[in-house]
Amino acid sequence: MTKEEKLLTMRNLWEDMRSEISTAYETPEMIDLLDQRSARIESGEAQLLDWDKVKGSIGRQ
């Protein structure tokens, strides 16, 4: 996908989901999981990976 196609896709997804986001809610379990993951990243125990690099490594070992 080109950058323009990606941006258009993101815009379309946002427009499609915008009305649902205000009615959606996060459960306490979801919030706890996100907090745990955030703490692991901040402590250096985990790291964020670039999606394009991850995609390229799938299936290779």
LUMLUMDREN-2810 file (N, C-alpha, C; in Angstrom, 1 decimal):
<atoms>
<atom><aa>M</aa><ch>A</ch><at>N</at><xx>0.8</xx><yy>-1.2</yy><zz>0.0</zz></atom>
<atom><aa>M</aa><ch>A</ch><at>CA</at><xx>0.0</xx><yy>0.0</yy><zz>0.0</zz></atom>
<atom><aa>M</aa><ch>A</ch><at>C</at><xx>0.9</xx><yy>1.2</yy><zz>0.0</zz></atom>
<atom><aa>T</aa><ch>A</ch><at>N</at><xx>0.4</xx><yy>2.2</yy><zz>-0.7</zz></atom>
<atom><aa>T</aa><ch>A</ch><at>CA</at><xx>1.2</xx><yy>3.5</yy><zz>-0.7</zz></atom>
<atom><aa>T</aa><ch>A</ch><at>C</at><xx>0.8</xx><yy>4.2</yy><zz>0.6</zz></atom>
<atom><aa>K</aa><ch>A</ch><at>N</at><xx>1.5</xx><yy>5.3</yy><zz>0.9</zz></atom>
<atom><aa>K</aa><ch>A</ch><at>CA</at><xx>1.2</xx><yy>6.1</yy><zz>2.1</zz></atom>
<atom><aa>K</aa><ch>A</ch><at>C</at><xx>-0.2</xx><yy>6.7</yy><zz>2.0</zz></atom>
<atom><aa>E</aa><ch>A</ch><at>N</at><xx>-0.5</xx><yy>7.1</yy><zz>0.8</zz></atom>
<atom><aa>E</aa><ch>A</ch><at>CA</at><xx>-1.8</xx><yy>7.8</yy><zz>0.6</zz></atom>
<atom><aa>E</aa><ch>A</ch><at>C</at><xx>-2.9</xx><yy>6.7</yy><zz>0.8</zz></atom>
<atom><aa>E</aa><ch>A</ch><at>N</at><xx>-2.7</xx><yy>5.5</yy><zz>0.3</zz></atom>
<atom><aa>E</aa><ch>A</ch><at>CA</at><xx>-3.7</xx><yy>4.5</yy><zz>0.5</zz></atom>
<atom><aa>E</aa><ch>A</ch><at>C</at><xx>-3.9</xx><yy>4.1</yy><zz>2.0</zz></atom>
<atom><aa>K</aa><ch>A</ch><at>N</at><xx>-2.8</xx><yy>4.1</yy><zz>2.7</zz></atom>
<atom><aa>K</aa><ch>A</ch><at>CA</at><xx>-2.8</xx><yy>3.8</yy><zz>4.1</zz></atom>
<atom><aa>K</aa><ch>A</ch><at>C</at><xx>-3.6</xx><yy>4.9</yy><zz>4.8</zz></atom>
<atom><aa>L</aa><ch>A</ch><at>N</at><xx>-3.3</xx><yy>6.1</yy><zz>4.5</zz></atom>
<atom><aa>L</aa><ch>A</ch><at>CA</at><xx>-4.0</xx><yy>7.2</yy><zz>5.2</zz></atom>
<atom><aa>L</aa><ch>A</ch><at>C</at><xx>-5.5</xx><yy>7.2</yy><zz>4.9</zz></atom>
<atom><aa>L</aa><ch>A</ch><at>N</at><xx>-5.8</xx><yy>6.9</yy><zz>3.6</zz></atom>
<atom><aa>L</aa><ch>A</ch><at>CA</at><xx>-7.3</xx><yy>6.8</yy><zz>3.3</zz></atom>
<atom><aa>L</aa><ch>A</ch><at>C</at><xx>-7.9</xx><yy>5.7</yy><zz>4.0</zz></atom>
<atom><aa>T</aa><ch>A</ch><at>N</at><xx>-7.3</xx><yy>4.6</yy><zz>4.1</zz></atom>
<atom><aa>T</aa><ch>A</ch><at>CA</at><xx>-7.8</xx><yy>3.4</yy><zz>4.9</zz></atom>
<atom><aa>T</aa><ch>A</ch><at>C</at><xx>-8.0</xx><yy>3.8</yy><zz>6.3</zz></atom>
<atom><aa>M</aa><ch>A</ch><at>N</at><xx>-7.0</xx><yy>4.5</yy><zz>6.9</zz></atom>
<atom><aa>M</aa><ch>A</ch><at>CA</at><xx>-7.1</xx><yy>4.9</yy><zz>8.3</zz></atom>
<atom><aa>M</aa><ch>A</ch><at>C</at><xx>-8.3</xx><yy>5.8</yy><zz>8.5</zz></atom>
<atom><aa>R</aa><ch>A</ch><at>N</at><xx>-8.5</xx><yy>6.8</yy><zz>7.6</zz></atom>
<atom><aa>R</aa><ch>A</ch><at>CA</at><xx>-9.6</xx><yy>7.7</yy><zz>7.7</zz></atom>
<atom><aa>R</aa><ch>A</ch><at>C</at><xx>-10.9</xx><yy>7.0</yy><zz>7.6</zz></atom>
<atom><aa>N</aa><ch>A</ch><at>N</at><xx>-11.0</xx><yy>6.0</yy><zz>6.6</zz></atom>
<atom><aa>N</aa><ch>A</ch><at>CA</at><xx>-12.2</xx><yy>5.3</yy><zz>6.5</zz></atom>
<atom><aa>N</aa><ch>A</ch><at>C</at><xx>-12.6</xx><yy>4.4</yy><zz>7.7</zz></atom>
<atom><aa>L</aa><ch>A</ch><at>N</at><xx>-11.5</xx><yy>3.8</yy><zz>8.3</zz></atom>
<atom><aa>L</aa><ch>A</ch><at>CA</at><xx>-11.7</xx><yy>3.0</yy><zz>9.5</zz></atom>
<atom><aa>L</aa><ch>A</ch><at>C</at><xx>-12.2</xx><yy>3.9</yy><zz>10.6</zz></atom>
<atom><aa>W</aa><ch>A</ch><at>N</at><xx>-11.6</xx><yy>5.1</yy><zz>10.8</zz></atom>
<atom><aa>W</aa><ch>A</ch><at>CA</at><xx>-11.9</xx><yy>6.0</yy><zz>11.9</zz></atom>
<atom><aa>W</aa><ch>A</ch><at>C</at><xx>-13.4</xx><yy>6.5</yy><zz>11.7</zz></atom>
<atom><aa>E</aa><ch>A</ch><at>N</at><xx>-13.8</xx><yy>6.8</yy><zz>10.5</zz></atom>
<atom><aa>E</aa><ch>A</ch><at>CA</at><xx>-15.1</xx><yy>7.3</yy><zz>10.2</zz></atom>
<atom><aa>E</aa><ch>A</ch><at>C</at><xx>-16.1</xx><yy>6.2</yy><zz>10.6</zz></atom>
<atom><aa>D</aa><ch>A</ch><at>N</at><xx>-15.8</xx><yy>5.0</yy><zz>10.2</zz></atom>
<atom><aa>D</aa><ch>A</ch><at>CA</at><xx>-16.6</xx><yy>3.8</yy><zz>10.5</zz></atom>
<atom><aa>D</aa><ch>A</ch><at>C</at><xx>-16.8</xx><yy>3.5</yy><zz>11.9</zz></atom>
<atom><aa>M</aa><ch>A</ch><at>N</at><xx>-15.7</xx><yy>3.7</yy><zz>12.7</zz></atom>
<atom><aa>M</aa><ch>A</ch><at>CA</at><xx>-15.7</xx><yy>3.3</yy><zz>14.1</zz></atom>
<atom><aa>M</aa><ch>A</ch><at>C</at><xx>-16.0</xx><yy>4.5</yy><zz>15.1</zz></atom>
<atom><aa>R</aa><ch>A</ch><at>N</at><xx>-16.0</xx><yy>5.7</yy><zz>14.6</zz></atom>
<atom><aa>R</aa><ch>A</ch><at>CA</at><xx>-16.1</xx><yy>6.8</yy><zz>15.5</zz></atom>
<atom><aa>R</aa><ch>A</ch><at>C</at><xx>-17.3</xx><yy>6.8</yy><zz>16.4</zz></atom>
<atom><aa>S</aa><ch>A</ch><at>N</at><xx>-18.5</xx><yy>6.5</yy><zz>15.8</zz></atom>
<atom><aa>S</aa><ch>A</ch><at>CA</at><xx>-19.7</xx><yy>6.5</yy><zz>16.6</zz></atom>
<atom><aa>S</aa><ch>A</ch><at>C</at><xx>-19.7</xx><yy>5.3</yy><zz>17.6</zz></atom>
<atom><aa>E</aa><ch>A</ch><at>N</at><xx>-19.0</xx><yy>4.2</yy><zz>17.3</zz></atom>
<atom><aa>E</aa><ch>A</ch><at>CA</at><xx>-19.0</xx><yy>3.1</yy><zz>18.3</zz></atom>
<atom><aa>E</aa><ch>A</ch><at>C</at><xx>-18.0</xx><yy>3.4</yy><zz>19.4</zz></atom>
<atom><aa>I</aa><ch>A</ch><at>N</at><xx>-17.0</xx><yy>4.1</yy><zz>19.2</zz></atom>
<atom><aa>I</aa><ch>A</ch><at>CA</at><xx>-15.9</xx><yy>4.4</yy><zz>20.2</zz></atom>
<atom><aa>I</aa><ch>A</ch><at>C</at><xx>-16.5</xx><yy>5.0</yy><zz>21.4</zz></atom>
<atom><aa>S</aa><ch>A</ch><at>N</at><xx>-17.4</xx><yy>6.0</yy><zz>21.2</zz></atom>
<atom><aa>S</aa><ch>A</ch><at>CA</at><xx>-18.0</xx><yy>6.7</yy><zz>22.4</zz></atom>
<atom><aa>S</aa><ch>A</ch><at>C</at><xx>-18.9</xx><yy>5.8</yy><zz>23.2</zz></atom>
<atom><aa>T</aa><ch>A</ch><at>N</at><xx>-19.4</xx><yy>4.7</yy><zz>22.6</zz></atom>
<atom><aa>T</aa><ch>A</ch><at>CA</at><xx>-20.2</xx><yy>3.8</yy><zz>23.4</zz></atom>
<atom><aa>T</aa><ch>A</ch><at>C</at><xx>-19.5</xx><yy>2.6</yy><zz>23.9</zz></atom>
<atom><aa>A</aa><ch>A</ch><at>N</at><xx>-18.2</xx><yy>2.4</yy><zz>23.4</zz></atom>
<atom><aa>A</aa><ch>A</ch><at>CA</at><xx>-17.4</xx><yy>1.2</yy><zz>23.8</zz></atom>
<atom><aa>A</aa><ch>A</ch><at>C</at><xx>-16.8</xx><yy>1.5</yy><zz>25.2</zz></atom>
<atom><aa>Y</aa><ch>A</ch><at>N</at><xx>-16.5</xx><yy>0.5</yy><zz>25.9</zz></atom>
<atom><aa>Y</aa><ch>A</ch><at>CA</at><xx>-15.9</xx><yy>0.7</yy><zz>27.2</zz></atom>
<atom><aa>Y</aa><ch>A</ch><at>C</at><xx>-14.8</xx><yy>-0.4</yy><zz>27.4</zz></atom>
<atom><aa>E</aa><ch>A</ch><at>N</at><xx>-13.9</xx><yy>0.0</yy><zz>28.2</zz></atom>
<atom><aa>E</aa><ch>A</ch><at>CA</at><xx>-12.8</xx><yy>-0.9</yy><zz>28.6</zz></atom>
<atom><aa>E</aa><ch>A</ch><at>C</at><xx>-13.1</xx><yy>-1.6</yy><zz>29.9</zz></atom>
<atom><aa>T</aa><ch>A</ch><at>N</at><xx>-13.0</xx><yy>-2.9</yy><zz>29.9</zz></atom>
<atom><aa>T</aa><ch>A</ch><at>CA</at><xx>-13.2</xx><yy>-3.6</yy><zz>31.2</zz></atom>
<atom><aa>T</aa><ch>A</ch><at>C</at><xx>-12.0</xx><yy>-3.3</yy><zz>32.1</zz></atom>
<atom><aa>P</aa><ch>A</ch><at>N</at><xx>-12.2</xx><yy>-3.5</yy><zz>33.4</zz></atom>
<atom><aa>P</aa><ch>A</ch><at>CA</at><xx>-11.0</xx><yy>-3.4</yy><zz>34.3</zz></atom>
<atom><aa>P</aa><ch>A</ch><at>C</at><xx>-9.9</xx><yy>-4.4</yy><zz>33.9</zz></atom>
<atom><aa>E</aa><ch>A</ch><at>N</at><xx>-10.2</xx><yy>-5.5</yy><zz>33.4</zz></atom>
<atom><aa>E</aa><ch>A</ch><at>CA</at><xx>-9.2</xx><yy>-6.5</yy><zz>33.0</zz></atom>
<atom><aa>E</aa><ch>A</ch><at>C</at><xx>-8.4</xx><yy>-5.9</yy><zz>31.8</zz></atom>
<atom><aa>M</aa><ch>A</ch><at>N</at><xx>-9.1</xx><yy>-5.3</yy><zz>30.9</zz></atom>
<atom><aa>M</aa><ch>A</ch><at>CA</at><xx>-8.4</xx><yy>-4.7</yy><zz>29.7</zz></atom>
<atom><aa>M</aa><ch>A</ch><at>C</at><xx>-7.4</xx><yy>-3.6</yy><zz>30.2</zz></atom>
<atom><aa>I</aa><ch>A</ch><at>N</at><xx>-7.9</xx><yy>-2.7</yy><zz>31.1</zz></atom>
<atom><aa>I</aa><ch>A</ch><at>CA</at><xx>-7.1</xx><yy>-1.6</yy><zz>31.6</zz></atom>
<atom><aa>I</aa><ch>A</ch><at>C</at><xx>-5.9</xx><yy>-2.2</yy><zz>32.3</zz></atom>
<atom><aa>D</aa><ch>A</ch><at>N</at><xx>-6.1</xx><yy>-3.2</yy><zz>33.2</zz></atom>
<atom><aa>D</aa><ch>A</ch><at>CA</at><xx>-5.0</xx><yy>-3.8</yy><zz>33.9</zz></atom>
<atom><aa>D</aa><ch>A</ch><at>C</at><xx>-4.0</xx><yy>-4.4</yy><zz>32.9</zz></atom>
<atom><aa>L</aa><ch>A</ch><at>N</at><xx>-4.4</xx><yy>-5.1</yy><zz>31.9</zz></atom>
<atom><aa>L</aa><ch>A</ch><at>CA</at><xx>-3.5</xx><yy>-5.7</yy><zz>31.0</zz></atom>
<atom><aa>L</aa><ch>A</ch><at>C</at><xx>-2.7</xx><yy>-4.6</yy><zz>30.2</zz></atom>
<atom><aa>L</aa><ch>A</ch><at>N</at><xx>-3.3</xx><yy>-3.5</yy><zz>29.8</zz></atom>
<atom><aa>L</aa><ch>A</ch><at>CA</at><xx>-2.6</xx><yy>-2.4</yy><zz>29.2</zz></atom>
<atom><aa>L</aa><ch>A</ch><at>C</at><xx>-1.6</xx><yy>-1.8</yy><zz>30.1</zz></atom>
<atom><aa>D</aa><ch>A</ch><at>N</at><xx>-2.0</xx><yy>-1.6</yy><zz>31.4</zz></atom>
<atom><aa>D</aa><ch>A</ch><at>CA</at><xx>-1.1</xx><yy>-1.0</yy><zz>32.4</zz></atom>
<atom><aa>D</aa><ch>A</ch><at>C</at><xx>0.1</xx><yy>-1.9</yy><zz>32.6</zz></atom>
<atom><aa>Q</aa><ch>A</ch><at>N</at><xx>-0.1</xx><yy>-3.2</yy><zz>32.6</zz></atom>
<atom><aa>Q</aa><ch>A</ch><at>CA</at><xx>1.0</xx><yy>-4.2</yy><zz>32.8</zz></atom>
<atom><aa>Q</aa><ch>A</ch><at>C</at><xx>2.0</xx><yy>-4.1</yy><zz>31.6</zz></atom>
<atom><aa>R</aa><ch>A</ch><at>N</at><xx>1.4</xx><yy>-4.1</yy><zz>30.4</zz></atom>
<atom><aa>R</aa><ch>A</ch><at>CA</at><xx>2.3</xx><yy>-4.0</yy><zz>29.2</zz></atom>
<atom><aa>R</aa><ch>A</ch><at>C</at><xx>3.0</xx><yy>-2.7</yy><zz>29.1</zz></atom>
<atom><aa>S</aa><ch>A</ch><at>N</at><xx>2.4</xx><yy>-1.6</yy><zz>29.5</zz></atom>
<atom><aa>S</aa><ch>A</ch><at>CA</at><xx>3.0</xx><yy>-0.3</yy><zz>29.5</zz></atom>
<atom><aa>S</aa><ch>A</ch><at>C</at><xx>4.2</xx><yy>-0.3</yy><zz>30.5</zz></atom>
<atom><aa>A</aa><ch>A</ch><at>N</at><xx>4.0</xx><yy>-0.9</yy><zz>31.7</zz></atom>
<atom><aa>A</aa><ch>A</ch><at>CA</at><xx>5.0</xx><yy>-1.0</yy><zz>32.7</zz></atom>
<atom><aa>A</aa><ch>A</ch><at>C</at><xx>6.2</xx><yy>-1.8</yy><zz>32.2</zz></atom>
<atom><aa>R</aa><ch>A</ch><at>N</at><xx>5.9</xx><yy>-2.9</yy><zz>31.5</zz></atom>
<atom><aa>R</aa><ch>A</ch><at>CA</at><xx>7.0</xx><yy>-3.7</yy><zz>31.0</zz></atom>
<atom><aa>R</aa><ch>A</ch><at>C</at><xx>7.8</xx><yy>-3.0</yy><zz>30.0</zz></atom>
<atom><aa>I</aa><ch>A</ch><at>N</at><xx>7.2</xx><yy>-2.1</yy><zz>29.2</zz></atom>
<atom><aa>I</aa><ch>A</ch><at>CA</at><xx>7.9</xx><yy>-1.3</yy><zz>28.2</zz></atom>
<atom><aa>I</aa><ch>A</ch><at>C</at><xx>8.8</xx><yy>-0.3</yy><zz>28.9</zz></atom>
<atom><aa>E</aa><ch>A</ch><at>N</at><xx>8.2</xx><yy>0.4</yy><zz>29.9</zz></atom>
<atom><aa>E</aa><ch>A</ch><at>CA</at><xx>8.9</xx><yy>1.4</yy><zz>30.6</zz></atom>
<atom><aa>E</aa><ch>A</ch><at>C</at><xx>10.1</xx><yy>0.9</yy><zz>31.4</zz></atom>
<atom><aa>S</aa><ch>A</ch><at>N</at><xx>10.0</xx><yy>-0.3</yy><zz>31.9</zz></atom>
<atom><aa>S</aa><ch>A</ch><at>CA</at><xx>11.0</xx><yy>-0.9</yy><zz>32.7</zz></atom>
<atom><aa>S</aa><ch>A</ch><at>C</at><xx>12.1</xx><yy>-1.5</yy><zz>31.8</zz></atom>
<atom><aa>G</aa><ch>A</ch><at>N</at><xx>11.9</xx><yy>-1.6</yy><zz>30.5</zz></atom>
<atom><aa>G</aa><ch>A</ch><at>CA</at><xx>12.9</xx><yy>-2.2</yy><zz>29.6</zz></atom>
<atom><aa>G</aa><ch>A</ch><at>C</at><xx>12.7</xx><yy>-3.7</yy><zz>29.5</zz></atom>
<atom><aa>E</aa><ch>A</ch><at>N</at><xx>11.8</xx><yy>-4.3</yy><zz>30.2</zz></atom>
<atom><aa>E</aa><ch>A</ch><at>CA</at><xx>11.6</xx><yy>-5.7</yy><zz>30.1</zz></atom>
<atom><aa>E</aa><ch>A</ch><at>C</at><xx>11.0</xx><yy>-6.1</yy><zz>28.8</zz></atom>
<atom><aa>A</aa><ch>A</ch><at>N</at><xx>10.3</xx><yy>-5.2</yy><zz>28.1</zz></atom>
<atom><aa>A</aa><ch>A</ch><at>CA</at><xx>9.7</xx><yy>-5.5</yy><zz>26.8</zz></atom>
<atom><aa>A</aa><ch>A</ch><at>C</at><xx>10.0</xx><yy>-4.3</yy><zz>25.9</zz></atom>
<atom><aa>Q</aa><ch>A</ch><at>N</at><xx>9.9</xx><yy>-4.5</yy><zz>24.6</zz></atom>
<atom><aa>Q</aa><ch>A</ch><at>CA</at><xx>10.1</xx><yy>-3.4</yy><zz>23.7</zz></atom>
<atom><aa>Q</aa><ch>A</ch><at>C</at><xx>9.1</xx><yy>-3.4</yy><zz>22.6</zz></atom>
<atom><aa>L</aa><ch>A</ch><at>N</at><xx>8.8</xx><yy>-2.2</yy><zz>22.1</zz></atom>
<atom><aa>L</aa><ch>A</ch><at>CA</at><xx>7.9</xx><yy>-2.1</yy><zz>20.9</zz></atom>
<atom><aa>L</aa><ch>A</ch><at>C</at><xx>8.7</xx><yy>-2.4</yy><zz>19.7</zz></atom>
<atom><aa>L</aa><ch>A</ch><at>N</at><xx>8.1</xx><yy>-3.1</yy><zz>18.8</zz></atom>
<atom><aa>L</aa><ch>A</ch><at>CA</at><xx>8.7</xx><yy>-3.5</yy><zz>17.5</zz></atom>
<atom><aa>L</aa><ch>A</ch><at>C</at><xx>8.1</xx><yy>-2.8</yy><zz>16.4</zz></atom>
<atom><aa>D</aa><ch>A</ch><at>N</at><xx>8.8</xx><yy>-2.6</yy><zz>15.3</zz></atom>
<atom><aa>D</aa><ch>A</ch><at>CA</at><xx>8.3</xx><yy>-2.0</yy><zz>14.1</zz></atom>
<atom><aa>D</aa><ch>A</ch><at>C</at><xx>7.6</xx><yy>-3.0</yy><zz>13.3</zz></atom>
<atom><aa>W</aa><ch>A</ch><at>N</at><xx>6.3</xx><yy>-2.8</yy><zz>13.0</zz></atom>
<atom><aa>W</aa><ch>A</ch><at>CA</at><xx>5.5</xx><yy>-3.8</yy><zz>12.4</zz></atom>
<atom><aa>W</aa><ch>A</ch><at>C</at><xx>6.0</xx><yy>-4.2</yy><zz>11.1</zz></atom>
<atom><aa>D</aa><ch>A</ch><at>N</at><xx>6.6</xx><yy>-3.4</yy><zz>10.2</zz></atom>
<atom><aa>D</aa><ch>A</ch><at>CA</at><xx>7.2</xx><yy>-3.8</yy><zz>9.0</zz></atom>
<atom><aa>D</aa><ch>A</ch><at>C</at><xx>8.3</xx><yy>-4.8</yy><zz>9.2</zz></atom>
<atom><aa>K</aa><ch>A</ch><at>N</at><xx>9.1</xx><yy>-4.6</yy><zz>10.2</zz></atom>
<atom><aa>K</aa><ch>A</ch><at>CA</at><xx>10.2</xx><yy>-5.5</yy><zz>10.5</zz></atom>
<atom><aa>K</aa><ch>A</ch><at>C</at><xx>9.6</xx><yy>-6.9</yy><zz>11.0</zz></atom>
<atom><aa>V</aa><ch>A</ch><at>N</at><xx>8.6</xx><yy>-6.8</yy><zz>11.8</zz></atom>
<atom><aa>V</aa><ch>A</ch><at>CA</at><xx>8.0</xx><yy>-8.0</yy><zz>12.3</zz></atom>
<atom><aa>V</aa><ch>A</ch><at>C</at><xx>7.4</xx><yy>-8.8</yy><zz>11.2</zz></atom>
<atom><aa>K</aa><ch>A</ch><at>N</at><xx>6.6</xx><yy>-8.2</yy><zz>10.3</zz></atom>
<atom><aa>K</aa><ch>A</ch><at>CA</at><xx>6.0</xx><yy>-8.8</yy><zz>9.2</zz></atom>
<atom><aa>K</aa><ch>A</ch><at>C</at><xx>7.1</xx><yy>-9.6</yy><zz>8.3</zz></atom>
<atom><aa>G</aa><ch>A</ch><at>N</at><xx>8.2</xx><yy>-8.9</yy><zz>8.1</zz></atom>
<atom><aa>G</aa><ch>A</ch><at>CA</at><xx>9.3</xx><yy>-9.5</yy><zz>7.3</zz></atom>
<atom><aa>G</aa><ch>A</ch><at>C</at><xx>9.9</xx><yy>-10.7</yy><zz>8.0</zz></atom>
<atom><aa>S</aa><ch>A</ch><at>N</at><xx>9.8</xx><yy>-10.8</yy><zz>9.3</zz></atom>
<atom><aa>S</aa><ch>A</ch><at>CA</at><xx>10.5</xx><yy>-11.9</yy><zz>10.0</zz></atom>
<atom><aa>S</aa><ch>A</ch><at>C</at><xx>9.5</xx><yy>-13.1</yy><zz>10.3</zz></atom>
<atom><aa>I</aa><ch>A</ch><at>N</at><xx>8.3</xx><yy>-12.9</yy><zz>10.0</zz></atom>
<atom><aa>I</aa><ch>A</ch><at>CA</at><xx>7.3</xx><yy>-14.0</yy><zz>10.3</zz></atom>
<atom><aa>I</aa><ch>A</ch><at>C</at><xx>7.6</xx><yy>-15.2</yy><zz>9.4</zz></atom>
<atom><aa>G</aa><ch>A</ch><at>N</at><xx>7.7</xx><yy>-16.4</yy><zz>10.0</zz></atom>
<atom><aa>G</aa><ch>A</ch><at>CA</at><xx>8.0</xx><yy>-17.6</yy><zz>9.2</zz></atom>
<atom><aa>G</aa><ch>A</ch><at>C</at><xx>9.5</xx><yy>-17.8</yy><zz>9.0</zz></atom>
<atom><aa>R</aa><ch>A</ch><at>N</at><xx>10.3</xx><yy>-16.9</yy><zz>9.5</zz></atom>
<atom><aa>R</aa><ch>A</ch><at>CA</at><xx>11.8</xx><yy>-17.1</yy><zz>9.3</zz></atom>
<atom><aa>R</aa><ch>A</ch><at>C</at><xx>12.4</xx><yy>-17.4</yy><zz>10.7</zz></atom>
<atom><aa>Q</aa><ch>A</ch><at>N</at><xx>13.2</xx><yy>-18.4</yy><zz>10.8</zz></atom>
<atom><aa>Q</aa><ch>A</ch><at>CA</at><xx>13.8</xx><yy>-18.7</yy><zz>12.1</zz></atom>
<atom><aa>Q</aa><ch>A</ch><at>C</at><xx>15.2</xx><yy>-19.2</yy><zz>11.9</zz></atom>
</atoms>
